[in-house]
Amino acid sequence: MLAYAIKSAIFLSMMYIPYMLMLRKESFFHFNRILLVCIMLLSLILPLCDFHALSIENNPIQHGMIVIGTPTAVVESANNVTTIEEINWFAVAFYVYIIGMAATFIWKMVQLAVLYGTIRNGVLWKDEQYGTTTYCHAQDIAPFSWLNTIVISEDDYNKNATEILRHEMGHIEHHHSYDIILVNIVQTIQWWNPLAWIIASSLRDVHEYEADDAVLTSGVNIRQYQTLLIRKAIANTNYAFANSFNHSLLKKRITMMDRAKSNPWMRTKALLLIPVSAIALSAFATPDLNVLAEKVMETNEKIIRIRKTLAYLQTLRIPPYEIARILAERKEREKKYAEEIRETIKLNSGKVSQAYNVVEEEKQAYDVVEEMPKFPGGMQALIQYLTKTIKYPEESEAKGEQGRVVCTFVVEADGKVSNTMIAKGVAPALDKEAERVVSSMPNWIPGKQNGQNVRVNYTLPITFVVN
């Protein structure tokens, strides 16, 4: 939901800004109104669509694993118990968004309830004609309309009924209330986007221009109507959903009445919205971005679990060296998060960090050391061991398969043989036999560097010959 709201806000902003710069002062009101409605509708619909053809890159995005973590403070108390604090900013942002959207929705529902209460309360009389209901109120209330309803005070009805009712009928005939419902939906979804509120102001201005134009085209004298607007300017209405007779700034409305009609060719400026929309679509054309966002969320959760594991191990008073061994093993299983694990250790505990570095050094395998590892009894003993242990595969012997198989392995710091691999093979059966024999070798005399036993990479060629 949060990703949808962000995309919707970006679409709205990219399409509305060109309108503000080029079209908002033009006098083709109906065209501008349709344009604003389309911008809002597209901002709600396009984020739900998937346009692969518009993707900026034809090839799939190569995902890097983006780790979003927060600096974590690990504090050792007097009894040496470690505490850890974690914040999942994705969850925080999501909940803040949901709370804001819910608050905006409730606020708008309250405004709507107040609007309906105002329409019904204090009514002197009502008149229903041509599908429109007019409510006349005793109190001094600014005229407004909503859906097929007009509200007017008794004083306004007696003095200026023609102009005011024609203005409000202009709102009803153009179905402006449905535009207001749409803009309120956009504001609820994008409550944090300033342009979602600014576009509402632009839309209401266009509504007033259209309603004013309806009054003037009905034959009302323009100066008489402008005088009425000036006289009523001090009144106002606070109903967010209503179309108010006094809504827009007076100067803007009078200026628009006196302005000459814009050249119809000026509408072509709206074509600029097409490439702008295409650019916005290309940015969100591939679902890989959504997949990447999910990967980020998943990675963030794993990082948090790693940090909590470290904190938990420290609370158990496990020696730093053992903690480092556990984390080093976990690094092997979760290589994608190796650097984050390392940084987490450094941030959280100096002792564990030092022990972890020792473990890492132990896990490092050298190619050449001061004292290379040796098979017990030397090279002659190794040749004897291989001669006695190797069993020439019958299938290879029958096929006449022979050659040199090159095996690589690691002689651990304790002399054990690990990580046996075939660097260069001859035939599957021969390769398998060579790997079996090397893996089953007894412990070697470990290699040494600076007087310390270390891990050493070792290469052993084994030659198979058919007699």
C-alpha positions in Angstrom: 0.0 0.0 0.0 2.8 2.4 0.9 4.6 1.7 -2.5 1.3 2.3 -4.3 0.9 5.7 -2.6 4.4 6.8 -3.4 4.0 5.9 -7.1 0.6 7.6 -7.2 2.1 10.8 -5.7 5.0 10.7 -8.2 2.5 10.3 -11.2 0.3 13.1 -9.8 3.3 15.5 -9.3 4.9 14.8 -12.7 1.6 15.5 -14.5 0.3 18.4 -12.4 3.4 20.6 -12.4 3.3 21.1 -16.2 -0.3 22.0 -15.9 0.4 24.6 -13.3 3.2 26.1 -15.4 1.4 26.3 -18.7 -2.4 25.9 -18.6 -3.9 27.1 -15.3 -4.3 30.7 -16.5 -6.0 29.8 -19.8 -9.7 30.5 -20.1 -10.9 27.2 -21.5 -12.3 26.1 -18.2 -14.0 22.9 -19.2 -10.8 21.6 -20.9 -8.7 22.4 -17.8 -11.2 20.7 -15.5 -11.2 17.5 -17.6 -7.4 17.7 -17.6 -7.2 17.9 -13.8 -9.7 15.1 -13.4 -7.7 12.9 -15.8 -4.5 13.7 -13.9 -6.0 12.5 -10.7 -7.6 9.4 -12.2 -4.3 8.4 -13.9 -2.4 8.9 -10.7 -4.7 6.4 -9.1 -4.8 3.9 -12.0 -1.3 3.9 -13.5 0.5 2.6 -10.4 -1.7 -0.5 -10.6 -0.6 -1.2 -14.2 2.5 -2.9 -15.5 4.0 -1.7 -18.8 7.0 -3.9 -19.7 7.4 -2.3 -23.1 8.1 1.1 -21.6 10.8 -0.1 -19.4 13.9 2.0 -19.6 16.1 -1.1 -19.8 15.2 -4.1 -21.9 17.3 -6.4 -19.8 16.2 -7.4 -16.3 17.6 -5.3 -13.5 20.6 -6.8 -11.9 19.7 -6.8 -8.3 22.2 -5.8 -5.7 21.2 -6.8 -2.3 20.4 -3.4 -0.6 20.9 -3.6 3.1 19.1 -1.0 5.1 19.9 -1.2 8.7 20.1 1.1 11.6 23.0 1.8 13.9 22.5 -0.5 16.9 23.7 0.4 20.3 24.7 -2.5 22.6 25.2 -1.3 26.1 26.9 -3.5 28.8 25.4 -2.9 32.2 27.0 -3.5 35.5 26.1 -7.2 35.5 27.5 -7.6 32.0 24.0 -8.2 30.5 23.8 -6.8 26.9 20.7 -5.0 25.6 20.0 -4.3 22.0 17.6 -1.9 20.3 16.2 -2.5 16.8 14.0 -0.3 14.7 12.4 -1.6 11.5 12.0 1.6 9.6 9.9 0.0 6.9 7.3 -1.0 9.5 7.5 2.5 11.1 6.9 4.2 7.7 4.0 1.9 6.9 2.3 2.4 10.2 2.7 6.2 10.0 1.2 6.2 6.5 -1.8 4.0 7.6 -2.4 6.2 10.7 -2.2 9.4 8.6 -4.5 8.0 5.9 -7.0 6.8 8.6 -7.0 10.2 10.3 -7.5 12.0 7.0 -10.4 9.7 6.1 -12.1 10.2 9.5 -11.6 14.0 9.3 -13.2 14.1 5.8 -16.1 11.9 7.0 -16.7 14.3 9.9 -16.7 17.2 7.4 -19.3 15.3 5.2 -21.5 14.7 8.2 -21.3 18.4 9.2 -22.3 19.3 5.6 -25.4 17.1 5.6 -26.3 18.4 9.1 -26.1 21.9 7.8 -28.3 21.1 4.8 -31.0 19.6 7.0 -31.0 22.0 10.0 -32.7 25.4 10.1 -34.7 24.9 6.8 -37.6 27.3 6.2 -38.7 25.6 3.1 -37.5 23.4 0.3 -38.3 23.3 -3.4 -37.8 20.4 -5.8 -37.6 21.1 -9.5 -36.0 19.3 -12.4 -34.2 16.8 -10.1 -32.7 19.6 -7.9 -33.7 20.4 -4.4 -33.3 23.9 -3.0 -33.2 24.4 0.8 -33.9 27.9 2.1 -32.4 28.7 5.5 -33.4 31.3 8.0 -29.8 31.9 9.3 -27.3 33.9 7.4 -25.4 31.2 5.5 -23.2 31.4 2.5 -24.8 29.8 -0.6 -23.4 26.4 -1.6 -24.4 23.3 -3.6 -23.7 19.6 -3.2 -24.7 16.9 -5.6 -28.3 17.9 -6.6 -28.8 20.1 -3.6 -28.6 23.9 -3.3 -28.5 25.7 0.1 -29.3 29.5 0.2 -30.3 31.9 2.9 -33.7 33.6 2.9 -32.0 37.0 2.5 -29.9 36.0 -0.5 -33.0 34.3 -2.1 -35.1 37.5 -1.7 -32.3 39.8 -3.1 -30.2 37.9 -5.6 -32.0 34.6 -6.3 -31.4 34.7 -10.0 -27.6 35.1 -10.0 -26.9 32.8 -7.0 -29.2 30.0 -8.1 -27.8 30.1 -11.7 -24.3 29.9 -10.3 -25.1 26.9 -8.1 -27.0 25.2 -11.0 -23.8 25.6 -13.0 -22.0 23.5 -10.4 -24.7 20.9 -10.5 -25.0 20.8 -14.3 -21.3 20.2 -14.6 -21.3 17.5 -11.9 -18.6 19.3 -9.9 -19.4 17.3 -6.7 -18.1 14.1 -8.3 -14.8 15.9 -9.0 -14.7 16.9 -5.3 -15.3 13.3 -4.2 -12.4 12.2 -6.5 -10.0 14.8 -5.1 -10.8 13.8 -1.6 -10.0 10.2 -2.4 -6.6 11.4 -3.8 -6.0 13.5 -0.7 -6.8 10.5 1.6 -4.3 8.3 -0.2 -1.7 11.0 -0.7 -2.3 12.9 2.6 1.4 13.6 2.9 1.8 15.0 -0.7 1.4 18.9 -0.8 0.5 18.8 -4.5 -2.5 16.6 -3.6 -3.9 19.5 -1.7 -2.8 22.2 -4.1 -4.5 20.4 -7.0 -7.8 20.6 -5.0 -7.5 24.3 -5.0 -6.8 24.5 -8.7 -9.9 22.2 -9.4 -12.2 24.4 -7.2 -11.0 27.5 -9.0 -11.9 25.9 -12.4 -15.2 25.0 -10.9 -15.9 28.6 -10.0 -14.8 29.8 -13.4 -17.2 27.3 -15.1 -20.1 28.3 -12.8 -19.4 32.0 -13.3 -19.3 31.4 -17.1 -22.7 29.7 -16.8 -24.2 32.8 -15.1 -22.8 35.2 -17.7 -23.9 33.1 -20.7 -27.5 33.0 -19.2 -27.7 36.8 -19.8 -26.8 38.3 -16.4 -25.0 41.6 -16.7 -21.3 41.1 -16.0 -20.8 44.3 -13.9 -23.9 43.5 -11.9 -22.7 40.0 -11.2 -19.2 41.3 -10.3 -20.7 43.8 -7.9 -22.6 40.9 -6.2 -19.4 39.0 -5.8 -17.7 41.9 -4.2 -20.6 42.5 -1.8 -20.7 38.8 -0.8 -16.9 38.4 -0.6 -16.9 38.8 3.2 -19.0 35.7 3.6 -17.5 32.3 3.5 -18.2 28.6 3.9 -16.1 26.0 5.6 -17.6 22.9 4.0 -14.8 21.1 2.3 -17.1 19.0 0.1 -19.5 21.9 -1.0 -19.3 24.1 -4.0 -19.4 27.5 -2.5 -20.7 30.7 -4.2 -17.8 32.6 -2.5 -15.1 30.0 -2.8 -12.4 31.3 -5.0 -10.4 34.5 -4.6 -12.4 37.4 -5.8 -9.7 39.0 -7.9 -8.9 35.8 -9.8 -12.6 35.3 -10.7 -13.2 38.9 -11.8 -9.9 38.8 -13.8 -10.9 35.6 -15.5 -14.4 37.1 -16.5 -12.7 40.1 -18.1 -10.0 38.1 -19.9 -10.4 37.4 -23.6 -10.9 33.8 -24.5 -7.7 31.9 -25.0 -6.7 30.7 -28.4 -8.0 27.2 -28.8 -4.5 26.1 -30.1 -3.2 26.8 -26.6 -4.7 23.5 -25.7 -1.9 21.7 -27.5 0.3 22.6 -24.6 -1.4 19.7 -22.8 0.4 17.3 -25.2 3.5 17.8 -23.1 1.8 15.6 -20.5 2.2 12.6 -22.9 6.0 12.4 -22.7 6.0 13.3 -19.0 3.6 10.4 -18.4 5.7 8.1 -20.5 8.8 9.0 -18.5 7.0 8.3 -15.2 5.7 5.0 -16.6 9.1 3.9 -17.7 10.4 4.4 -14.2 7.8 2.0 -12.8 7.4 -0.2 -15.9 9.1 -3.3 -14.5 7.8 -5.4 -11.6 11.4 -6.0 -10.7 11.3 -2.8 -8.6 8.6 -4.3 -6.5 10.5 -7.6 -6.2 13.6 -5.6 -5.2 11.6 -3.8 -2.5 10.5 -7.2 -1.1 14.1 -8.4 -1.2 15.2 -5.3 0.8 12.5 -6.0 3.4 13.5 -9.6 3.7 17.2 -8.7 4.0 16.5 -6.1 6.6 14.7 -8.7 8.7 17.6 -11.1 8.4 20.0 -8.5 9.5 17.9 -7.7 12.6 17.9 -11.5 13.4 21.7 -11.6 13.1 22.0 -8.7 15.5 19.6 -10.2 18.0 21.5 -13.4 17.8 24.7 -11.6 18.8 22.9 -9.8 21.7 21.4 -13.1 22.9 24.7 -14.9 22.9 26.3 -12.1 24.9 23.5 -12.3 27.5 24.4 -16.0 28.0 27.9 -14.9 28.9 29.4 -17.2 26.2 33.1 -16.3 25.7 33.7 -13.9 22.8 35.8 -16.5 21.0 32.9 -18.9 20.9 30.5 -16.2 19.8 32.8 -15.3 17.0 33.0 -19.0 15.9 29.1 -19.2 15.8 28.9 -16.0 13.8 31.6 -17.1 11.4 29.7 -20.3 10.7 26.6 -18.2 10.1 28.6 -16.1 7.7 29.3 -19.2 5.6 25.6 -20.0 5.4 24.5 -16.4 4.7 27.3 -15.1 2.5 25.1 -12.4 1.1 25.0 -10.7 4.5 28.7 -11.3 5.4 29.7 -7.7 5.4 26.7 -6.6 7.4 27.5 -9.3 10.0 31.1 -8.1 10.2 30.0 -4.4 10.6 27.4 -5.4 13.2 30.0 -7.2 15.3 32.3 -4.1 15.1 29.5 -1.8 16.2 28.3 -4.0 19.1 31.3 -5.4 20.9 35.0 -4.8 20.7 35.9 -8.2 22.4 33.7 -10.1 20.0 35.1 -8.2 17.0 38.6 -9.1 18.0 37.7 -12.7 18.5 35.9 -12.7 15.2 39.0 -11.4 13.4 41.0 -14.3 14.9 38.4 -16.8 13.7 38.5 -15.1 10.2 42.3 -15.4 10.2 42.0 -19.0 11.2 39.5 -19.6 8.4 41.8 -18.0 5.8 43.7 -20.6 3.8 47.2 -19.7 2.7 48.8 -20.9 -0.6 52.4 -20.6 0.7 53.5 -20.5 4.3 56.9 -20.7 6.1 56.4 -24.4 6.9 54.2 -26.2 4.4 51.9 -29.0 5.6 53.3 -32.6 5.4 51.8 -36.0 5.2 52.8 -38.1 8.2 56.0 -39.9 7.1 56.7 -37.6 4.2 56.1 -37.8 0.5 57.1 -41.5 0.3 54.5 -42.4 2.9 51.9 -40.4 0.9 52.7 -42.3 -2.3 52.4 -45.6 -0.4 49.1 -44.6 1.1 47.7 -43.7 -2.3 49.0 -46.9 -3.9 47.3 -49.0 -1.2 44.1 -47.1 -1.0 43.2 -46.3 -4.6 41.0 -48.9 -6.3 41.0 -48.5 -10.0 37.3 -48.3 -11.1 36.3 -51.4 -13.1 34.3 -49.4 -15.7 37.3 -47.0 -16.3 39.6 -50.0 -16.6 37.3 -51.7 -19.1 37.1 -48.5 -21.1 40.9 -47.9 -20.9 40.4 -44.5 -19.2 43.5 -43.1 -17.7 45.2 -39.8 -17.0 46.1 -37.3 -14.3 43.4 -36.1 -11.9 44.4 -32.9 -10.0 42.8 -32.6 -6.6 42.8 -29.5 -4.4 42.1 -29.5 -0.6 42.8 -27.6 2.5 44.9 -28.8 5.3 43.3 -27.3 8.4 45.1 -25.9 11.4 44.5 -29.1 13.3 45.8 -31.2 10.3 42.4 -32.4 9.0 41.7 -32.5 5.3 38.7 -30.5 4.1 37.2 -28.8 1.1 38.3 -31.5 -1.4 37.7 -30.6 -5.0 38.6 -31.8 -8.4 40.6 -29.0 -10.2 41.2 -31.0 -13.3 39.4 -34.3 -14.1 39.8 -37.1 -16.5 36.6 -39.3 -16.3 33.7 -39.3 -13.8 34.7 -42.6 -12.2 38.4 -41.7 -11.9 37.5 -38.2 -10.5 35.2 -39.7 -7.9 37.8 -42.3 -6.8 40.5 -39.6 -6.4 38.2 -37.4 -4.4 37.3 -40.3 -2.1 40.9 -41.2 -1.4 42.0 -37.7 -0.7 39.0 -37.0 1.6 39.8 -40.1 3.6 43.5 -39.2 4.2 44.7 -39.2 7.8 45.5 -36.0 9.5 48.5 -34.1 8.1 51.2 -32.2 10.0 49.7 -28.7 9.6 51.5 -25.8 8.0 52.8 -22.9 10.1 53.1 -19.1 9.7 54.9 -17.1 12.3 55.0 -20.1 14.5 51.2 -20.6 14.4 49.3 -23.5 12.8 47.3 -22.1 9.8 45.1 -23.4 7.1 46.9 -24.1 3.8 45.6 -24.8 0.3 47.2 -27.9 -1.2 47.2 -29.4 -4.7 47.8 -33.1 -5.3 48.0 -34.7 -8.8 47.1 -38.4 -8.9 47.9 -40.3 -12.1 45.8 -43.3 -13.2 47.5 -45.7 -15.5 46.0 -48.9 -17.0 48.6 -51.7 -16.7 
